[in-house]
Amino acid sequence: MGYDLINGNSFEVLEEEFPDNHFHAVVTDPPYGVIEFAEENVEKMRDGVGGVWRIPPELDGNERKPLPRFTVLDDDDLEMLQEFFHKLGDVLYDKLRPGGHVFIASTQLLMHYVSNGFDDAGLERRDVLVRETKTLRGGDRPKGAHDHPEFKDVSSMPRVYWEPWLLYRKPLEGKLTENLEEWQTGGLRRESDDRPFTDLLEDGKTPKHETEIVRDAHPAGADEEKEAHPNLKPQYLMRELVHASLPLQEGTILDPFMGSGSTIAAAHALGYDAVGIELDETFYGMAENAIPRLADVDTPVEDRPDFEHIQKDSASLTDFS
Ligand SMILES: C[S@@+](CC[C@H](N)C(=O)[O-])C[C@H]1O[C@@H](n2cnc3c(N)ncnc32)[C@H](O)[C@@H]1O
C-alpha cells in the first residue's frame, strides 16, 4: 500500500472511509489552539500580521518561525478545544485496533485538555514522553517591566526546554501476548536487544535542510512567497516514534493532522504503510511534494539492524508516487 494522503477534515474522513479497529498506531501533532488553523488565522500567519500567531524576536540574526500564542485563548476557545479532544479521543478509540498506541505532541499549558478527552473516551494513559528541545516560549519579564526596575529579575513563567508527547493506548483484549498475536499491537518496539524504547527523546531541532525541503515543496507558483509549515517536526524524532509504534513492524500508521507530512515521510522511510489527512489545501500540497524528499533524509534510526532490508532497497525510495 505505501502511503495514502487525503485532503479533508479528519473527523469526517475517518468516520466515512475507515472501518473500526483498523489502524495499528497514531502518531500526530494536532492543532492546539484549534483556532490557529482556522482559515482566518492561517491567512493572518501567512500575511505575518495579527491573529494568534506571533514571530519571536530575531536571535543571532536568525529569523524565527511563527509560534501560536496559546495564552490568548479565551473561555470559548478553551471549551472548543476540550470538545475537539473529546471528539478526537472518541474517533481514535473506534478506529484503532485494541492495544494500538497514540503518540500525540502536546504543550505544557494545554496537555490536560488532551488527557481529559482521551481519558473520557476510554483510552489508557501510558506515559508522557519528554522531547528535549529549547523553545522560545516562556521566560519573559512581566509586560511593562521596563517601567518597574524592581521587576527586572522576574519572569512570568519558566522558559520551556522540553516538549511533552502524550502516550495513550486503546485497552488490550486479554493479555499483551494474546493481543499481539490477534492484533499485532499492544507493545512498543525496542530500540535494540539491550535497550527498550525510553521516554526521554533526544535533544534537537528540525534540521535546516528539512525545513528547506518543505519550503521548496510549497505548491505556490515560482514567483510567490513560500514558507515551510510552521510546525514541521524533525525526521529523526518522527522515525524514533514511528519505529516504537509498531511492535511487530507491521501495520498502518495514521496521522490525522498531517501538516507537511513528517510522520508519513518517517513511516515511508522505514517501509511502513501510513495514512495522512490534512484539512488545508496548501499544506496538503506541500506534504504531497515533500514526503518523498523527507523520506530520503538519513537519520540514525534506519541504521538499526531492524532496517537492513531498507538499506539494500534504498535506491527505490525515490520511486514512490
Ligand atoms: C501542528 S500541525 C502538524 C504539522 C506536522 N507536524 C508537520 O510536521 O508538518 C497540525 C495540522 O493539522 C491541520 N488540521 C487542523 N484541523 C484539522 C482537521 N480537522 N482535519 C485535518 N487536518 C486538520 C492543520 O491545517 C495543520 O496543518
The ligand as an SDF file (V2000), in Angstrom:
LIG
                    3D

 27 29  0  0  0  0  0  0  0  0999 V2000
    0.5320   21.1670   14.2080 C   0  0  0  0  0  0  0  0  0  0  0  0
    0.1900   20.9320   12.5340 S   0  0  0  0  0  0  0  0  0  0  0  0
    1.0410   19.4610   12.0850 C   0  0  0  0  0  0  0  0  0  0  0  0
    2.3950   19.7270   11.4470 C   0  0  0  0  0  0  0  0  0  0  0  0
    3.2050   18.4830   11.1930 C   0  0  0  0  0  0  0  0  0  0  0  0
    3.7200   18.0090   12.4490 N   0  0  0  0  0  0  0  0  0  0  0  0
    4.3720   18.7000   10.2400 C   0  0  0  0  0  0  0  0  0  0  0  0
    5.4800   18.1990   10.5340 O   0  0  0  0  0  0  0  0  0  0  0  0
    4.2100   19.3620    9.2120 O   0  0  0  0  0  0  0  0  0  0  0  0
   -1.4960   20.4870   12.5760 C   0  0  0  0  0  0  0  0  0  0  0  0
   -2.1440   20.4000   11.1980 C   0  0  0  0  0  0  0  0  0  0  0  0
   -3.4860   19.9270   11.3720 O   0  0  0  0  0  0  0  0  0  0  0  0
   -4.2830   20.5130   10.3460 C   0  0  0  0  0  0  0  0  0  0  0  0
   -5.6920   20.3840   10.7860 N   0  0  0  0  0  0  0  0  0  0  0  0
   -6.3730   21.1330   11.6940 C   0  0  0  0  0  0  0  0  0  0  0  0
   -7.6220   20.6660   11.8780 N   0  0  0  0  0  0  0  0  0  0  0  0
   -7.7440   19.5820   11.0500 C   0  0  0  0  0  0  0  0  0  0  0  0
   -8.8040   18.6490   10.7780 C   0  0  0  0  0  0  0  0  0  0  0  0
   -9.9750   18.7500   11.3900 N   0  0  0  0  0  0  0  0  0  0  0  0
   -8.5690   17.6510    9.8850 N   0  0  0  0  0  0  0  0  0  0  0  0
   -7.3750   17.5470    9.2430 C   0  0  0  0  0  0  0  0  0  0  0  0
   -6.3460   18.4050    9.4580 N   0  0  0  0  0  0  0  0  0  0  0  0
   -6.5160   19.3950   10.3460 C   0  0  0  0  0  0  0  0  0  0  0  0
   -3.7650   21.9410   10.2320 C   0  0  0  0  0  0  0  0  0  0  0  0
   -4.0870   22.5210    8.9810 O   0  0  0  0  0  0  0  0  0  0  0  0
   -2.2570   21.7270   10.4570 C   0  0  0  0  0  0  0  0  0  0  0  0
   -1.5590   21.6310    9.2280 O   0  0  0  0  0  0  0  0  0  0  0  0
  1  2  1  0
  2  3  1  0
  2 10  1  0
  3  4  1  0
  4  5  1  0
  5  6  1  0
  5  7  1  0
  7  8  2  0
  7  9  1  0
 10 11  1  0
 11 12  1  0
 11 26  1  0
 12 13  1  0
 13 14  1  0
 13 24  1  0
 14 15  1  0
 14 23  1  0
 15 16  2  0
 16 17  1  0
 17 18  1  0
 17 23  2  0
 18 19  1  0
 18 20  2  0
 20 21  1  0
 21 22  2  0
 22 23  1  0
 24 25  1  0
 24 26  1  0
 26 27  1  0
M  CHG  2   2   1   9  -1
M  END
$$$$
